[in-house]
Amino acid sequence: MRVLIWLVIGLAVVVWLKRAVARVTHGTGPAGQPRQRAPKGESETMLQCAHCGVHFPASEAVTGAAGAVYCSADHRKLAGQ
């Protein structure tokens, strides 16, 4: 029984390490989406969500019909846009 527990723990560590290495080598973020970073030395403009007030990078903005910017499509829907 003790060997089985260590086997499961070892397998979990191996899977975790493979995913971490894949993210680094393939340049993807947490959900497998490509990372978009500003070039070195340049900063990205930060915007404020019209619904919740959270600041986020301009590259992730979702624009509503009236020109307001939101941090996600869900917040745009909640605002009635």
N, CA and C of each residue as an Amber inpcrd file, in Angstrom:
protein
   243
   0.8220000  -1.1920000   0.0000000   0.0000000   0.0000000   0.0000000
   0.8700000   1.2620000   0.0000000   1.9570000   1.2330000   0.7620000
   2.8540000   2.3730000   0.8460000   3.5060000   2.6510000  -0.5180000
   3.8480000   1.5950000  -1.2330000   4.4680000   1.7370000  -2.5540000
   3.4880000   2.3740000  -3.5280000   2.2310000   2.0140000  -3.4500000
   1.2130000   2.5730000  -4.3380000   1.0650000   4.0750000  -4.1090000
   1.0740000   4.5010000  -2.8650000   0.9540000   5.9320000  -2.5560000
   2.1450000   6.6940000  -3.1330000   3.3630000   6.1660000  -2.9520000
   4.5420000   6.8300000  -3.4890000   4.5280000   6.8320000  -5.0130000
   3.9960000   5.8060000  -5.6120000   3.8910000   5.7410000  -7.0650000
   2.9520000   6.8320000  -7.5930000   1.8240000   7.0240000  -6.9310000
   0.8610000   8.0580000  -7.3380000   1.4730000   9.4450000  -7.1550000
   2.1740000   9.6710000  -6.0480000   2.8140000  10.9670000  -5.8070000
   3.8870000  11.2180000  -6.8660000   4.6790000  10.2150000  -7.1690000
   5.7140000  10.3620000  -8.1900000   5.1370000  10.6570000  -9.5590000
   4.0580000   9.9970000  -9.9110000   3.4000000  10.2320000 -11.1920000
   2.8580000  11.6620000 -11.2710000   2.2720000  12.1380000 -10.1850000
   1.7520000  13.5090000 -10.1600000   2.8760000  14.5200000 -10.3530000
   4.0200000  14.2950000  -9.7350000   5.1590000  15.1970000  -9.8860000
   5.6690000  15.1800000 -11.3230000   5.7500000  14.0220000 -11.9330000
   6.2190000  13.9190000 -13.3150000   5.2720000  14.6540000 -14.2600000
   3.9840000  14.4860000 -14.0960000   3.0030000  15.1710000 -14.9500000
   3.1100000  16.6790000 -14.7630000   3.2480000  17.1330000 -13.5210000
   3.3600000  18.5620000 -13.2340000   4.6140000  19.1410000 -13.8870000
   5.7350000  18.4320000 -13.7770000   6.9790000  18.9110000 -14.3800000
   6.8880000  18.9630000 -15.9030000   6.2620000  17.9710000 -16.5170000
   6.1130000  17.9710000 -17.9820000   5.2850000  19.1620000 -18.4480000
   4.2170000  19.4680000 -17.7230000   3.3840000  20.6230000 -18.0980000
   4.1490000  21.9260000 -17.9270000   4.9230000  22.0370000 -16.8560000
   5.7020000  23.2570000 -16.6190000   6.7390000  23.4510000 -17.7170000
   7.4120000  22.3970000 -18.1000000   8.4200000  22.4790000 -19.1600000
   7.7520000  22.8170000 -20.4920000   6.6010000  22.2450000 -20.7630000
   5.8940000  22.5200000 -22.0180000   5.4700000  23.9840000 -22.1020000
   5.0230000  24.5610000 -20.9820000   4.6260000  25.9710000 -20.9800000
   5.8160000  26.8640000 -21.2710000   6.9590000  26.5370000 -20.7080000
   8.1470000  27.3650000 -20.9110000   8.6470000  27.2380000 -22.3450000
   8.7040000  26.0330000 -22.8680000   9.2550000  25.8370000 -24.2100000
   8.3070000  26.2660000 -25.3160000   7.0170000  26.1530000 -25.1090000
   6.0460000  26.5250000 -26.1480000   5.5440000  27.9480000 -25.9890000
   5.8890000  28.6100000 -24.8900000   5.4920000  30.0030000 -24.6900000
   4.0100000  30.1850000 -24.5070000   3.3690000  29.2960000 -23.7620000
   1.9330000  29.4280000 -23.5350000   1.6610000  29.7940000 -22.0920000
   0.4930000  30.3790000 -21.8600000   0.0870000  30.7640000 -20.5230000
  -0.6270000  29.6370000 -19.8120000  -1.2920000  29.9480000 -18.7150000
  -1.9300000  28.9250000 -17.8910000  -2.9830000  28.0920000 -18.6030000
  -3.7660000  28.6840000 -19.4840000  -4.8400000  27.9440000 -20.1390000
  -4.4260000  27.4810000 -21.5370000  -3.1340000  27.4450000 -21.8000000
  -2.6580000  27.0330000 -23.1090000  -2.7340000  28.1300000 -24.1500000
  -3.0670000  29.3440000 -23.7180000  -3.1530000  30.4640000 -24.6360000
  -1.7630000  31.0740000 -24.8040000  -1.4430000  31.5440000 -25.9980000
  -0.1270000  32.1510000 -26.2030000   0.0400000  33.3940000 -25.3370000
   1.2310000  33.5350000 -24.7760000   1.5270000  34.7270000 -23.9840000
   1.8070000  35.8860000 -24.9200000   1.2830000  37.0490000 -24.5780000
   1.5450000  38.2470000 -25.3520000   2.2030000  39.2490000 -24.4160000
   3.4740000  39.4680000 -24.6330000   4.2110000  40.3950000 -23.7870000
   4.6580000  41.5870000 -24.6090000   4.7690000  42.7010000 -23.9190000
   5.3100000  43.8840000 -24.5680000   6.7970000  43.6570000 -24.7810000
   7.3490000  44.1870000 -25.8740000   8.7860000  44.0450000 -26.0960000
   9.5670000  44.6180000 -24.9200000  10.7650000  44.0830000 -24.6960000
  11.5840000  44.5380000 -23.5770000  11.8330000  46.0300000 -23.6710000
  11.7290000  46.6780000 -22.5530000  11.9820000  48.1080000 -22.5100000
  10.7470000  48.9480000 -22.7850000   9.6890000  48.3320000 -23.2810000
   8.4510000  49.0600000 -23.5530000   7.3780000  48.5990000 -22.5830000
   6.5970000  49.5370000 -22.0920000   5.5070000  49.1600000 -21.1950000
   4.1940000  49.1870000 -21.9690000   3.2340000  48.4330000 -21.4750000
   1.9410000  48.3570000 -22.1270000   0.9520000  49.2540000 -21.3860000
   0.0710000  49.8780000 -22.1200000  -0.9370000  50.7430000 -21.5240000
  -1.9090000  49.9170000 -20.7040000  -2.2180000  50.4170000 -19.5140000
  -3.1700000  49.7530000 -18.6350000  -4.5020000  50.4990000 -18.7130000
  -5.5870000  49.7350000 -18.7790000  -6.9350000  50.2980000 -18.8340000
  -7.7100000  49.8650000 -17.6000000  -8.8050000  50.5550000 -17.3240000
  -9.6400000  50.2110000 -16.1770000 -10.9910000  49.7100000 -16.6690000
 -11.4250000  48.5720000 -16.1400000 -12.7050000  47.9820000 -16.5220000
 -13.8440000  48.9000000 -16.0980000 -14.7750000  49.1460000 -17.0140000
 -15.9120000  50.0110000 -16.7200000 -16.9000000  49.3590000 -15.7550000
 -16.8140000  48.0420000 -15.5730000 -17.7410000  47.3370000 -14.6930000
 -17.1860000  47.1610000 -13.2770000 -15.9680000  46.6030000 -13.1700000
 -15.4270000  46.2660000 -11.8450000 -14.3040000  47.1790000 -11.3870000
 -13.7300000  47.9590000 -12.2880000 -12.6780000  48.8930000 -11.9150000
 -11.2770000  48.3040000 -11.8670000 -11.1140000  47.0450000 -12.2310000
  -9.7980000  46.4080000 -12.2190000  -8.9690000  46.9350000 -13.3900000
  -7.6690000  47.1690000 -13.1530000  -6.7650000  47.5910000 -14.2170000
  -6.2030000  46.3600000 -14.9100000  -6.0900000  46.4160000 -16.2390000
  -5.6130000  45.2910000 -17.0350000  -4.9110000  45.8240000 -18.2770000
  -4.0640000  45.0080000 -18.9330000  -3.3520000  45.4600000 -20.1360000
  -4.3000000  45.7350000 -21.3000000  -3.9640000  46.7040000 -22.0930000
  -4.8090000  47.0880000 -23.2290000  -4.9700000  45.9540000 -24.2330000
  -4.0000000  45.0550000 -24.3170000  -4.0960000  43.9540000 -25.2760000
  -5.1890000  42.9590000 -24.9050000  -5.6710000  43.0010000 -23.6620000
  -6.7150000  42.0770000 -23.2080000  -8.0950000  42.7380000 -23.1420000
  -8.2260000  43.9560000 -23.6380000  -9.4650000  44.7200000 -23.5240000
 -10.5750000  44.1590000 -24.4070000 -11.7890000  44.2380000 -23.8900000
 -13.0030000  43.9020000 -24.6350000 -13.8080000  45.1970000 -24.6970000
 -14.0670000  45.6840000 -25.9030000 -14.7310000  46.9710000 -26.0680000
 -16.2310000  46.7950000 -26.2450000 -16.9930000  47.6410000 -25.5560000
 -18.4450000  47.6200000 -25.6630000 -18.9170000  48.5030000 -26.8020000
 -20.2360000  48.5160000 -27.0460000 -20.8110000  49.2800000 -28.1530000
 -20.6120000  50.7850000 -27.9720000 -20.6440000  51.2670000 -26.7330000
 -20.5160000  52.6930000 -26.4720000 -19.0490000  53.1230000 -26.3720000
 -18.1160000  52.2040000 -26.6070000 -16.6960000  52.5280000 -26.5380000
 -16.0740000  52.2730000 -25.1800000 -16.8750000  51.8190000 -24.2140000
 -16.3340000  51.4990000 -22.8950000 -15.5030000  50.2270000 -22.9950000
 -14.4880000  50.1190000 -22.1490000 -13.6320000  48.9380000 -22.1640000
 -13.8930000  48.0870000 -20.9220000 -13.8190000  46.7760000 -21.1230000
 -14.0840000  45.8140000 -20.0540000 -12.9370000  44.8100000 -20.0070000
 -12.7720000  44.1870000 -18.8330000 -11.7000000  43.2030000 -18.6620000
 -12.0800000  41.8380000 -19.2160000 -13.3690000  41.5880000 -19.4380000
 -13.8030000  40.3010000 -19.9770000 -15.1400000  40.4650000 -20.6910000
 -15.4630000  39.4800000 -21.5050000 -16.7430000  39.5020000 -22.2160000
 -17.9020000  39.3710000 -21.2300000 -17.6750000  38.6540000 -20.1140000
 -18.7280000  38.5150000 -19.1020000 -19.0890000  39.8690000 -18.4990000
 -18.0990000  40.6970000 -18.2220000 -18.3860000  42.0110000 -17.6480000
 -19.0690000  42.9210000 -18.6640000 -18.7350000  42.7470000 -19.9430000
 -19.4220000  43.5180000 -20.9720000 -20.9000000  43.1330000 -21.0060000
 -21.1890000  41.8280000 -20.8810000 -22.5790000  41.3620000 -20.8720000
 -23.3250000  41.8600000 -19.6460000 -22.6530000  41.8330000 -18.4920000
 -23.2810000  42.2980000 -17.2580000 -23.6080000  43.7730000 -17.3140000
 -22.8230000  44.5420000 -18.0540000 -23.0520000  45.9700000 -18.1800000
 -24.1570000  46.2700000 -19.1950000 -24.6440000  45.2470000 -19.8940000
 -25.7390000  45.4340000 -20.8460000 -25.2800000  45.8690000 -22.2150000
 -24.0530000  45.6280000 -22.5410000 -23.4990000  46.0440000 -23.8490000
 -23.6660000  44.9320000 -24.8450000
